[in-house]
Amino acid sequence: MCGLGLRIPVGENTLKALGAEVASAAVGGQYRDANAGERRIVENVQVVERKSRRYADLTCLVPLGQTPNPRVLPHTSIRIVRAITDRGYAPKLVGGSMIGPQSTVVKTTLGPLRNGFVNYEYWLPVPKMMFAGARELMDAYQARASDERVDVLGYYMAPQAYAQMQVVEQAITATQGLEDDRLAAYTRQATFKTVVGDVAFGGHGEWTESRVLQVQFQNVKDHGVEQFKDTRTQVVVAPSDWASGDLIYPYAGERTG
């Protein structure tokens, strides 16, 4: 069941993260320390050496023979998307916290294979999140992105980065200085107007209102970039305050490509 050949470069820290993340998948696997020539069990991840590099074999995360149609399949790597498609695997919900699908190059590379998958984002140009200045920022960013050789859509990083600087600017203006203690104290008790909406922080520096979105890919037709400017291809399904559409469940109902 683990012969799909899904291997990614991995170091010790990544291995630990992988082990923690996939522990809930409850599928067996092994870890090989190629340098020491040992084998031992470590949370569903097999690591092998190839050309003096370590790779995590993620194929055991697709336990096709054990649970044909599970309710939820947590993701560790976007490479598993192709394996799921090729094998016709049909869990009712796939995704959650993948690193990579936010990138435009990943979106266009996988294209329709992404349909039905759910993943997190922090901001998308859906009607409920078009706060003051957001459209102007993204228009300016996208006009320069190709020439600057950065992500051409910029939804994942640009609004958050700009909002961070708006927080700094407003704190400096309010406190009339650059003293760390005064800035920190002000930041903990103020509400900031930003391109990602009103932002306030708790005592530990966390947002008082979580803004992590769960987004489902829907209606992706091809590998073009322009379609991802249409919010119907990335539908915010949670939290409900920011939702732009409904979750398709089971996700197999949206699978194409």
ZADOKOL-472987 format. One record per residue (C-alpha): residue number from 1; residue in three letters; x, y, z. Coordinates in steps of 0.1 Angstrom, whole numbers, plus 2048, in hexadecimal, padded with zeros to 3 digits. Each point is the difference from the previous one (the first is absolute). Example, Ala and Ser with C-alpha at 12.3 -4.5 7.8 and 13.67 -1.06 7.14 Angstrom:
resi->1 resn->ala X->87B Y->7D3 Z->84E
resi->2 resn->ser X->80E Y->822 Z->7F9
END
This chain:
resi->1 resn->met X->800 Y->800 Z->800
resi->2 resn->cys X->81E Y->817 Z->804
resi->3 resn->gly X->80E Y->7FE Z->7DD
resi->4 resn->leu X->7F5 Y->822 Z->7F2
resi->5 resn->gly X->823 Y->80F Z->801
resi->6 resn->leu X->7F7 Y->820 Z->812
resi->7 resn->arg X->820 Y->80C Z->80E
resi->8 resn->ile X->80B Y->823 Z->80B
resi->9 resn->pro X->820 Y->80D Z->80F
resi->10 resn->val X->7FF Y->801 Z->826
resi->11 resn->gly X->816 Y->809 Z->81D
resi->12 resn->glu X->7FD Y->7F8 Z->825
resi->13 resn->asn X->7E9 Y->81D Z->808
resi->14 resn->thr X->7EA Y->7F9 Z->7E2
resi->15 resn->leu X->7FF Y->7DB Z->80A
resi->16 resn->lys X->7F4 Y->809 Z->823
resi->17 resn->ala X->7E5 Y->817 Z->7F2
resi->18 resn->leu X->7F5 Y->7E5 Z->7E8
resi->19 resn->gly X->7FE Y->7E7 Z->81C
resi->20 resn->ala X->7EB Y->817 Z->815
resi->21 resn->glu X->7E9 Y->80A Z->7E3
resi->22 resn->val X->7F8 Y->7DE Z->7F3
resi->23 resn->ala X->7FD Y->7EE Z->821
resi->24 resn->ser X->7DA Y->804 Z->7FF
resi->25 resn->ala X->7FE Y->7EE Z->7DF
resi->26 resn->ala X->805 Y->7DF Z->812
resi->27 resn->val X->812 Y->7EE Z->7E4
resi->28 resn->gly X->820 Y->7EC Z->804
resi->29 resn->gly X->822 Y->80A Z->7F3
resi->30 resn->gln X->825 Y->7FF Z->808
resi->31 resn->tyr X->81D Y->817 Z->803
resi->32 resn->arg X->822 Y->7F7 Z->7F1
resi->33 resn->asp X->81F Y->813 Z->80C
resi->34 resn->ala X->814 Y->7FB Z->7E0
resi->35 resn->asn X->820 Y->80D Z->810
resi->36 resn->ala X->7FE Y->7E8 Z->81D
resi->37 resn->gly X->7F1 Y->7E3 Z->7EC
resi->38 resn->glu X->7E5 Y->7FB Z->81A
resi->39 resn->arg X->7DB Y->7FC Z->7FE
resi->40 resn->arg X->7E7 Y->80A Z->81A
resi->41 resn->ile X->7DC Y->80A Z->803
resi->42 resn->val X->7F9 Y->826 Z->800
resi->43 resn->glu X->7DC Y->80B Z->7F8
resi->44 resn->asn X->7F8 Y->7F5 Z->7DD
resi->45 resn->val X->81E Y->80F Z->7ED
resi->46 resn->gln X->81B Y->7EC Z->7EE
resi->47 resn->val X->820 Y->812 Z->7FA
resi->48 resn->val X->81A Y->7F3 Z->7E7
resi->49 resn->glu X->821 Y->80D Z->7F3
resi->50 resn->arg X->804 Y->809 Z->7DB
resi->51 resn->lys X->820 Y->812 Z->7F4
resi->52 resn->ser X->809 Y->80A Z->824
resi->53 resn->arg X->7DE Y->80F Z->807
resi->54 resn->arg X->7E3 Y->7F5 Z->815
resi->55 resn->tyr X->7DD Y->7FB Z->7F3
resi->56 resn->ala X->7DF Y->7FA Z->811
resi->57 resn->asp X->7EC Y->7E5 Z->7EF
resi->58 resn->leu X->7DC Y->80C Z->804
resi->59 resn->thr X->7F0 Y->7E3 Z->7EE
resi->60 resn->cys X->7F4 Y->7EF Z->820
resi->61 resn->leu X->7E9 Y->81E Z->805
resi->62 resn->val X->7EA Y->7F2 Z->7E5
resi->63 resn->pro X->7F4 Y->7DF Z->810
resi->64 resn->leu X->7EB Y->7F6 Z->7E3
resi->65 resn->gly X->7FB Y->7DC Z->80A
resi->66 resn->gln X->7F8 Y->808 Z->825
resi->67 resn->thr X->7E6 Y->81B Z->7FE
resi->68 resn->pro X->7F2 Y->805 Z->7DD
resi->69 resn->asn X->7EA Y->81F Z->808
resi->70 resn->pro X->80A Y->810 Z->821
resi->71 resn->arg X->7EE Y->81F Z->80D
resi->72 resn->val X->81F Y->816 Z->801
resi->73 resn->leu X->823 Y->7FD Z->7F3
resi->74 resn->pro X->81A Y->818 Z->80F
resi->75 resn->his X->81B Y->80C Z->7E8
resi->76 resn->thr X->825 Y->802 Z->804
resi->77 resn->ser X->80C Y->809 Z->7DD
resi->78 resn->ile X->7EF Y->80C Z->7E1
resi->79 resn->arg X->812 Y->7E4 Z->7ED
resi->80 resn->ile X->7E6 Y->7E9 Z->80D
resi->81 resn->val X->7E6 Y->812 Z->7EB
resi->82 resn->arg X->80B Y->7EE Z->7E1
resi->83 resn->ala X->801 Y->7DE Z->811
resi->84 resn->ile X->7DC Y->804 Z->80D
resi->85 resn->thr X->7F5 Y->809 Z->7DD
resi->86 resn->asp X->813 Y->7E4 Z->7EE
resi->87 resn->arg X->7F3 Y->7E6 Z->819
resi->88 resn->gly X->7DC Y->80C Z->800
resi->89 resn->tyr X->801 Y->804 Z->825
resi->90 resn->ala X->7E0 Y->810 Z->80E
resi->91 resn->pro X->800 Y->80C Z->824
resi->92 resn->lys X->7E3 Y->817 Z->808
resi->93 resn->leu X->816 Y->81D Z->809
resi->94 resn->val X->825 Y->807 Z->7F8
resi->95 resn->gly X->817 Y->81B Z->80B
resi->96 resn->gly X->802 Y->818 Z->81D
resi->97 resn->ser X->823 Y->80E Z->806
resi->98 resn->met X->816 Y->7FB Z->7E1
resi->99 resn->ile X->81E Y->816 Z->7F9
resi->100 resn->gly X->803 Y->808 Z->7DB
resi->101 resn->pro X->7DD Y->802 Z->7F1
resi->102 resn->gln X->7FF Y->825 Z->808
resi->103 resn->ser X->81B Y->806 Z->7E6
resi->104 resn->thr X->7F4 Y->809 Z->7DD
resi->105 resn->val X->819 Y->7E9 Z->7F0
resi->106 resn->val X->7F2 Y->7E2 Z->813
resi->107 resn->lys X->7DC Y->80A Z->7F8
resi->108 resn->thr X->808 Y->802 Z->7DB
resi->109 resn->thr X->815 Y->7E1 Z->800
resi->110 resn->leu X->7E5 Y->7EA Z->80F
resi->111 resn->gly X->7E3 Y->812 Z->7F0
resi->112 resn->pro X->7E0 Y->7EB Z->801
resi->113 resn->leu X->810 Y->7E6 Z->816
resi->114 resn->arg X->7FB Y->819 Z->81D
resi->115 resn->asn X->7DA Y->7FF Z->7FC
resi->116 resn->gly X->7EF Y->7F5 Z->821
resi->117 resn->phe X->81F Y->804 Z->815
resi->118 resn->val X->7FE Y->816 Z->81F
resi->119 resn->asn X->81D Y->815 Z->80D
resi->120 resn->tyr X->807 Y->81F Z->815
resi->121 resn->glu X->805 Y->824 Z->7F5
resi->122 resn->tyr X->802 Y->821 Z->812
resi->123 resn->trp X->7EF Y->816 Z->7E7
resi->124 resn->leu X->7EF Y->7FD Z->7DE
resi->125 resn->pro X->7EE Y->81B Z->7EB
resi->126 resn->val X->7DD Y->7F4 Z->80A
resi->127 resn->pro X->7E6 Y->81B Z->806
resi->128 resn->lys X->800 Y->7FD Z->825
resi->129 resn->met X->826 Y->806 Z->802
resi->130 resn->met X->803 Y->81D Z->7E8
resi->131 resn->phe X->809 Y->819 Z->81C
resi->132 resn->ala X->80B Y->823 Z->7FA
resi->133 resn->gly X->81F Y->802 Z->7EB
resi->134 resn->ala X->801 Y->7DB Z->7F8
resi->135 resn->arg X->7F7 Y->804 Z->7DB
resi->136 resn->glu X->818 Y->81C Z->7FB
resi->137 resn->leu X->81C Y->7EC Z->810
resi->138 resn->met X->7FA Y->7E1 Z->7EC
resi->139 resn->asp X->7FD Y->813 Z->7DF
resi->140 resn->ala X->821 Y->811 Z->806
resi->141 resn->tyr X->811 Y->7E0 Z->80B
resi->142 resn->gln X->7F4 Y->7EB Z->7E3
resi->143 resn->ala X->809 Y->81B Z->7E7
resi->144 resn->arg X->825 Y->7FD Z->80B
resi->145 resn->ala X->801 Y->7DB Z->80A
resi->146 resn->ser X->80B Y->7F1 Z->7DF
resi->147 resn->asp X->81C Y->819 Z->7FB
resi->148 resn->glu X->80C Y->7FB Z->824
resi->149 resn->arg X->7FF Y->7DA Z->7FC
resi->150 resn->val X->7EA Y->7FA Z->81E
resi->151 resn->asp X->7DF Y->7EE Z->804
resi->152 resn->val X->7EA Y->80E Z->7E6
resi->153 resn->leu X->7E0 Y->7FF Z->815
resi->154 resn->gly X->80E Y->808 Z->822
resi->155 resn->tyr X->7E1 Y->7F8 Z->814
resi->156 resn->tyr X->813 Y->7EC Z->81A
resi->157 resn->met X->81C Y->818 Z->809
resi->158 resn->ala X->7FA Y->824 Z->7F3
resi->159 resn->pro X->7E1 Y->809 Z->815
resi->160 resn->gln X->80E Y->7F2 Z->820
resi->161 resn->ala X->822 Y->811 Z->7FB
resi->162 resn->tyr X->7F0 Y->821 Z->7F8
resi->163 resn->ala X->7E8 Y->7FD Z->81E
resi->164 resn->gln X->81E Y->7FA Z->817
resi->165 resn->met X->810 Y->820 Z->7F5
resi->166 resn->gln X->7DF Y->812 Z->805
resi->167 resn->val X->800 Y->7F4 Z->824
resi->168 resn->val X->823 Y->80D Z->805
resi->169 resn->glu X->7F8 Y->821 Z->7F0
resi->170 resn->gln X->7E1 Y->806 Z->815
resi->171 resn->ala X->811 Y->7F6 Z->820
resi->172 resn->ile X->81E Y->817 Z->7F9
resi->173 resn->thr X->7E8 Y->81D Z->7F8
resi->174 resn->ala X->7EB Y->7FB Z->81F
resi->175 resn->thr X->81E Y->7FD Z->818
resi->176 resn->gln X->815 Y->81B Z->7EF
resi->177 resn->gly X->81F Y->7EB Z->802
resi->178 resn->leu X->813 Y->7E0 Z->7FB
resi->179 resn->glu X->803 Y->7F4 Z->824
resi->180 resn->asp X->7F9 Y->7DA Z->800
resi->181 resn->asp X->7EE Y->7FF Z->821
resi->182 resn->arg X->7E8 Y->81C Z->7F7
resi->183 resn->leu X->7FA Y->7F1 Z->7DD
resi->184 resn->ala X->7F9 Y->7DD Z->80F
resi->185 resn->ala X->7E8 Y->80E Z->81B
resi->186 resn->tyr X->7ED Y->814 Z->7E6
resi->187 resn->thr X->7FE Y->7E3 Z->7E8
resi->188 resn->arg X->7F0 Y->7EA Z->81B
resi->189 resn->gln X->7E4 Y->818 Z->806
resi->190 resn->ala X->7F9 Y->810 Z->7DE
resi->191 resn->thr X->7EC Y->7F6 Z->7E2
resi->192 resn->phe X->811 Y->806 Z->7DF
resi->193 resn->lys X->7F0 Y->808 Z->7DF
resi->194 resn->thr X->811 Y->7EB Z->7E5
resi->195 resn->val X->7FB Y->7F1 Z->7DD
resi->196 resn->val X->7F7 Y->7DF Z->811
resi->197 resn->gly X->7E6 Y->811 Z->816
resi->198 resn->asp X->800 Y->80B Z->824
resi->199 resn->val X->81C Y->7EF Z->813
resi->200 resn->ala X->804 Y->7FE Z->826
resi->201 resn->phe X->818 Y->7EB Z->815
resi->202 resn->gly X->7FD Y->7ED Z->820
resi->203 resn->gly X->818 Y->7FF Z->81D
resi->204 resn->his X->816 Y->7E6 Z->7F0
resi->205 resn->gly X->802 Y->812 Z->7DE
resi->206 resn->glu X->7E5 Y->7EA Z->7F0
resi->207 resn->trp X->7E4 Y->80F Z->7EB
resi->208 resn->thr X->7E1 Y->804 Z->816
resi->209 resn->glu X->7EB Y->7F3 Z->7E3
resi->210 resn->ser X->80F Y->7E4 Z->7EB
resi->211 resn->arg X->802 Y->808 Z->7DB
resi->212 resn->val X->80C Y->7DE Z->7F3
resi->213 resn->leu X->7E9 Y->7F7 Z->7E3
resi->214 resn->gln X->7F7 Y->7DD Z->7F3
resi->215 resn->val X->7FD Y->802 Z->7DB
resi->216 resn->gln X->7F4 Y->7E5 Z->7E7
resi->217 resn->phe X->80C Y->800 Z->7DC
resi->218 resn->gln X->7E2 Y->7FE Z->7E9
resi->219 resn->asn X->7FA Y->806 Z->7DB
resi->220 resn->val X->824 Y->7FF Z->7F6
resi->221 resn->lys X->800 Y->7F9 Z->7DB
resi->222 resn->asp X->824 Y->801 Z->7F4
resi->223 resn->his X->823 Y->80B Z->809
resi->224 resn->gly X->7FC Y->825 Z->7F9
resi->225 resn->val X->807 Y->81B Z->819
resi->226 resn->glu X->7E3 Y->818 Z->7F8
resi->227 resn->gln X->7E5 Y->7E7 Z->80D
resi->228 resn->phe X->80E Y->803 Z->823
resi->229 resn->lys X->7F6 Y->825 Z->801
resi->230 resn->asp X->7DD Y->7F3 Z->7FE
resi->231 resn->thr X->7F6 Y->7F9 Z->824
resi->232 resn->arg X->7EA Y->7E3 Z->7F4
resi->233 resn->thr X->81F Y->7EB Z->7FD
resi->234 resn->gln X->80A Y->805 Z->824
resi->235 resn->val X->7E2 Y->801 Z->816
resi->236 resn->val X->802 Y->80A Z->824
resi->237 resn->val X->7EC Y->7E7 Z->814
resi->238 resn->ala X->80A Y->809 Z->823
resi->239 resn->pro X->7FE Y->813 Z->817
resi->240 resn->ser X->7DC Y->808 Z->7F8
resi->241 resn->asp X->806 Y->826 Z->805
resi->242 resn->trp X->816 Y->800 Z->7E1
resi->243 resn->ala X->7F1 Y->7E4 Z->7EC
resi->244 resn->ser X->7FB Y->806 Z->7DB
resi->245 resn->gly X->7EF Y->7DF Z->7F7
resi->246 resn->asp X->7F8 Y->7DD Z->80C
resi->247 resn->leu X->816 Y->7E2 Z->806
resi->248 resn->ile X->7FB Y->7E4 Z->7E7
resi->249 resn->tyr X->7FF Y->7E0 Z->814
resi->250 resn->pro X->809 Y->7E5 Z->7F9
resi->251 resn->tyr X->81C Y->810 Z->7ED
resi->252 resn->ala X->7FF Y->7E6 Z->7E5
resi->253 resn->gly X->7E2 Y->812 Z->7F2
resi->254 resn->glu X->817 Y->81C Z->7F5
resi->255 resn->arg X->81C Y->7EB Z->7F2
resi->256 resn->thr X->80A Y->806 Z->7DC
resi->257 resn->gly X->81F Y->7FD Z->7EB
END
